[in-house]
Amino acid sequence: MIIDGVTIKTPTELKVGVFRLSKAERTASGKMVMEIIAIKRRLDCKWSIIKGSDLKRILDLLDSKVFHTVTYPDPKTGENHTITCYVGDINMTVSQIINADRYYTDVSIALIEQ
């Protein structure tokens, strides 16, 4: 996975959500009509455990600006796909120190297409 041209530690789990944004209304006869405005992606990146320095690198990238270019493996095409995203929720559990390195567990970061 690549954020703003920087390869990051591969997530343990990557969920790709597909959202169809639509405009819907009822006609005078009561029939529903709908127009698809856009199809957007949401990437839920999860690491079961990650070294503090790797997490810091990711967080520093995400703090550097509002929108990010993210390249990820797209399940629809089977190839890498690039989208522009903003950052949603970030959650983590502070874990243990091993050989002077702090590790974090259950880290999740949501990246939502612009």
C-alpha positions as CSV (number, residue, x, y, z in Angstrom):
1,M,0.0,0.0,0.0
2,I,1.3,3.5,-0.9
3,I,0.3,6.8,0.6
4,D,1.5,10.0,-1.1
5,G,4.2,8.0,-2.9
6,V,5.5,6.4,0.3
7,T,5.2,2.6,0.7
8,I,3.8,1.9,4.2
9,K,3.9,-1.3,6.3
10,T,1.3,-3.6,4.8
11,P,-1.9,-3.8,6.8
12,T,-2.7,-7.1,8.4
13,E,-6.2,-6.6,7.0
14,L,-7.6,-4.3,4.4
15,K,-11.4,-3.9,3.9
16,V,-12.5,-2.2,0.8
17,G,-16.0,-0.7,1.0
18,V,-17.9,0.5,-2.0
19,F,-20.5,3.2,-1.6
20,R,-23.0,4.3,-4.3
21,L,-24.0,7.9,-3.7
22,S,-27.4,8.5,-5.1
23,K,-30.2,11.1,-5.5
24,A,-33.6,9.5,-5.0
25,E,-37.1,10.8,-5.1
26,R,-40.7,9.7,-5.8
27,T,-42.6,10.7,-8.8
28,A,-46.2,12.0,-8.6
29,S,-47.4,8.4,-9.2
30,G,-45.3,7.2,-6.2
31,K,-42.7,5.4,-8.3
32,M,-39.1,5.7,-6.9
33,V,-36.6,7.1,-9.3
34,M,-32.9,7.2,-8.5
35,E,-29.7,8.6,-10.1
36,I,-26.3,7.3,-9.1
37,I,-24.1,10.4,-8.5
38,A,-20.9,8.7,-7.7
39,I,-19.3,5.4,-6.6
40,K,-16.7,5.9,-3.8
41,R,-14.4,3.7,-1.8
42,R,-13.6,3.4,1.9
43,L,-10.4,1.7,3.0
44,D,-10.3,0.3,6.5
45,C,-6.7,-0.6,7.2
46,K,-5.9,-2.7,10.2
47,W,-2.7,-3.9,11.8
48,S,-3.0,-6.6,14.5
49,I,0.5,-5.4,15.8
50,I,2.8,-2.7,14.5
51,K,6.0,-1.2,15.6
52,G,5.8,2.3,17.0
53,S,8.2,3.7,14.4
54,D,6.2,2.2,11.5
55,L,3.0,3.6,13.0
56,K,4.6,7.0,13.5
57,R,5.6,7.1,9.8
58,I,2.0,6.4,8.7
59,L,0.6,9.0,11.2
60,D,3.1,11.7,10.1
61,L,2.1,11.1,6.5
62,L,-1.6,11.4,7.3
63,D,-1.1,14.5,9.5
64,S,0.9,16.3,6.7
65,K,-2.2,17.4,4.7
66,V,-6.0,17.0,4.3
67,F,-6.2,14.8,1.2
68,H,-3.9,11.9,0.3
69,T,-3.2,9.8,-2.8
70,V,-3.6,6.2,-1.8
71,T,-2.7,3.2,-4.0
72,Y,-4.2,-0.2,-2.8
73,P,-5.0,-3.6,-4.3
74,D,-8.5,-3.2,-5.8
75,P,-10.7,-6.3,-5.6
76,K,-12.8,-5.3,-8.6
77,T,-10.0,-5.1,-11.1
78,G,-7.4,-7.3,-9.3
79,E,-4.8,-4.6,-9.8
80,N,-3.6,-1.6,-7.9
81,H,-5.9,1.4,-7.9
82,T,-5.2,4.9,-6.8
83,I,-7.8,7.2,-5.2
84,T,-7.7,10.5,-3.3
85,C,-8.7,10.1,0.3
86,Y,-9.2,11.9,3.6
87,V,-8.6,10.4,7.0
88,G,-11.5,9.1,9.1
89,D,-11.2,7.4,12.5
90,I,-7.9,6.3,13.8
91,N,-7.8,3.8,16.8
92,M,-5.1,1.8,18.5
93,T,-4.2,0.1,21.7
94,V,-0.9,1.0,23.3
95,S,0.8,-2.3,23.9
96,Q,4.2,-3.4,25.1
97,I,7.8,-2.5,24.8
98,I,10.1,-5.1,23.3
99,N,13.9,-4.4,23.0
100,A,13.3,-0.7,23.5
101,D,10.7,-0.5,20.8
102,R,7.0,0.2,21.6
103,Y,4.4,-1.8,19.8
104,Y,0.7,-1.0,19.2
105,T,-2.1,-3.5,18.7
106,D,-5.5,-3.4,17.1
107,V,-4.6,-0.3,15.0
108,S,-7.3,0.8,12.5
109,I,-7.3,3.7,10.1
110,A,-10.2,4.6,7.8
111,L,-9.3,6.3,4.5
112,I,-12.4,7.7,2.7
113,E,-12.4,8.6,-1.0
114,Q,-12.9,12.3,-1.7
